[in-house]
């Protein structure tokens, strides 16, 4: 049986490890849960794809909502996990 692709991991940290190996294996990887913005860097992860937007894209969408409703003061709370430190 020949492997043709990797169905991705459930978190960005694990996806980064496996996606790093996909270049050597020349296998595409698709993730439905990994949202780390660094996984969008094609020079680092050329075989990685996702079906969910990155955290950065989600944040841009939030800013558009804030602007639409003309909200001047907004508080965002986020955990100190790896993805939170990438912004």
C-alpha positions in Angstrom: 0.0 0.0 0.0 1.4 3.4 -1.0 0.8 6.4 1.1 -0.4 9.4 -0.9 -1.1 12.0 1.8 -1.2 12.6 5.5 -4.5 13.6 7.2 -3.2 16.2 9.7 -2.9 16.4 13.4 -5.3 17.9 15.9 -3.1 20.7 17.0 -0.7 23.1 15.5 2.3 22.0 17.5 2.1 18.4 16.3 1.3 19.6 12.8 4.5 21.6 12.7 6.5 18.5 13.5 4.8 16.2 11.0 4.7 19.0 8.3 8.4 19.4 8.7 8.8 15.7 7.7 6.5 15.9 4.7 9.1 17.8 2.7 11.5 14.9 3.1 8.8 12.4 2.3 7.3 14.6 -0.5 3.8 13.9 0.8 1.0 16.5 1.1 -0.5 17.0 4.5 -4.0 18.4 5.2 -5.1 19.5 8.6 -8.6 20.4 9.8 -7.6 21.8 13.2 -4.2 23.5 13.0 -4.6 27.3 13.0 -1.0 28.5 13.7 -0.1 31.4 11.4 3.4 30.0 10.9 2.0 27.0 9.1 1.1 29.4 6.3 4.8 30.0 5.5 5.2 28.0 2.2 9.0 28.2 2.5 8.9 26.2 5.7 5.9 24.0 5.0 5.5 23.6 1.3 3.4 20.4 1.5 1.0 21.6 4.2 -2.6 22.7 3.6 -5.5 23.3 5.9 -9.3 23.6 5.7 -9.6 26.1 8.5 -8.4 29.7 8.6 -5.3 30.6 10.5 -5.6 32.5 13.8 -4.3 35.6 12.0 -7.1 35.5 9.4 -9.6 35.0 12.2 -8.2 38.0 14.0 -8.5 40.2 10.9 -12.2 39.1 10.6 -12.7 40.2 14.2 -11.3 43.6 13.5 -13.7 44.0 10.6 -16.6 43.3 12.9 -15.3 45.8 15.4 -15.0 48.5 12.7 -18.5 47.6 11.3 -20.1 48.2 14.7 -17.9 51.2 15.4 -16.7 49.6 18.7 -13.9 51.7 20.2 -13.0 49.6 23.2 -12.7 45.9 22.9 -11.1 43.4 25.2 -9.8 40.1 23.8 -8.8 37.3 26.2 -6.6 34.4 25.0 -4.6 31.7 26.7 -0.9 31.7 26.8 -0.6 28.7 24.5 1.9 28.6 21.6 -0.4 30.1 19.0 -1.2 33.2 21.2 2.5 34.0 21.3 2.8 34.2 17.5 0.9 37.5 17.1 
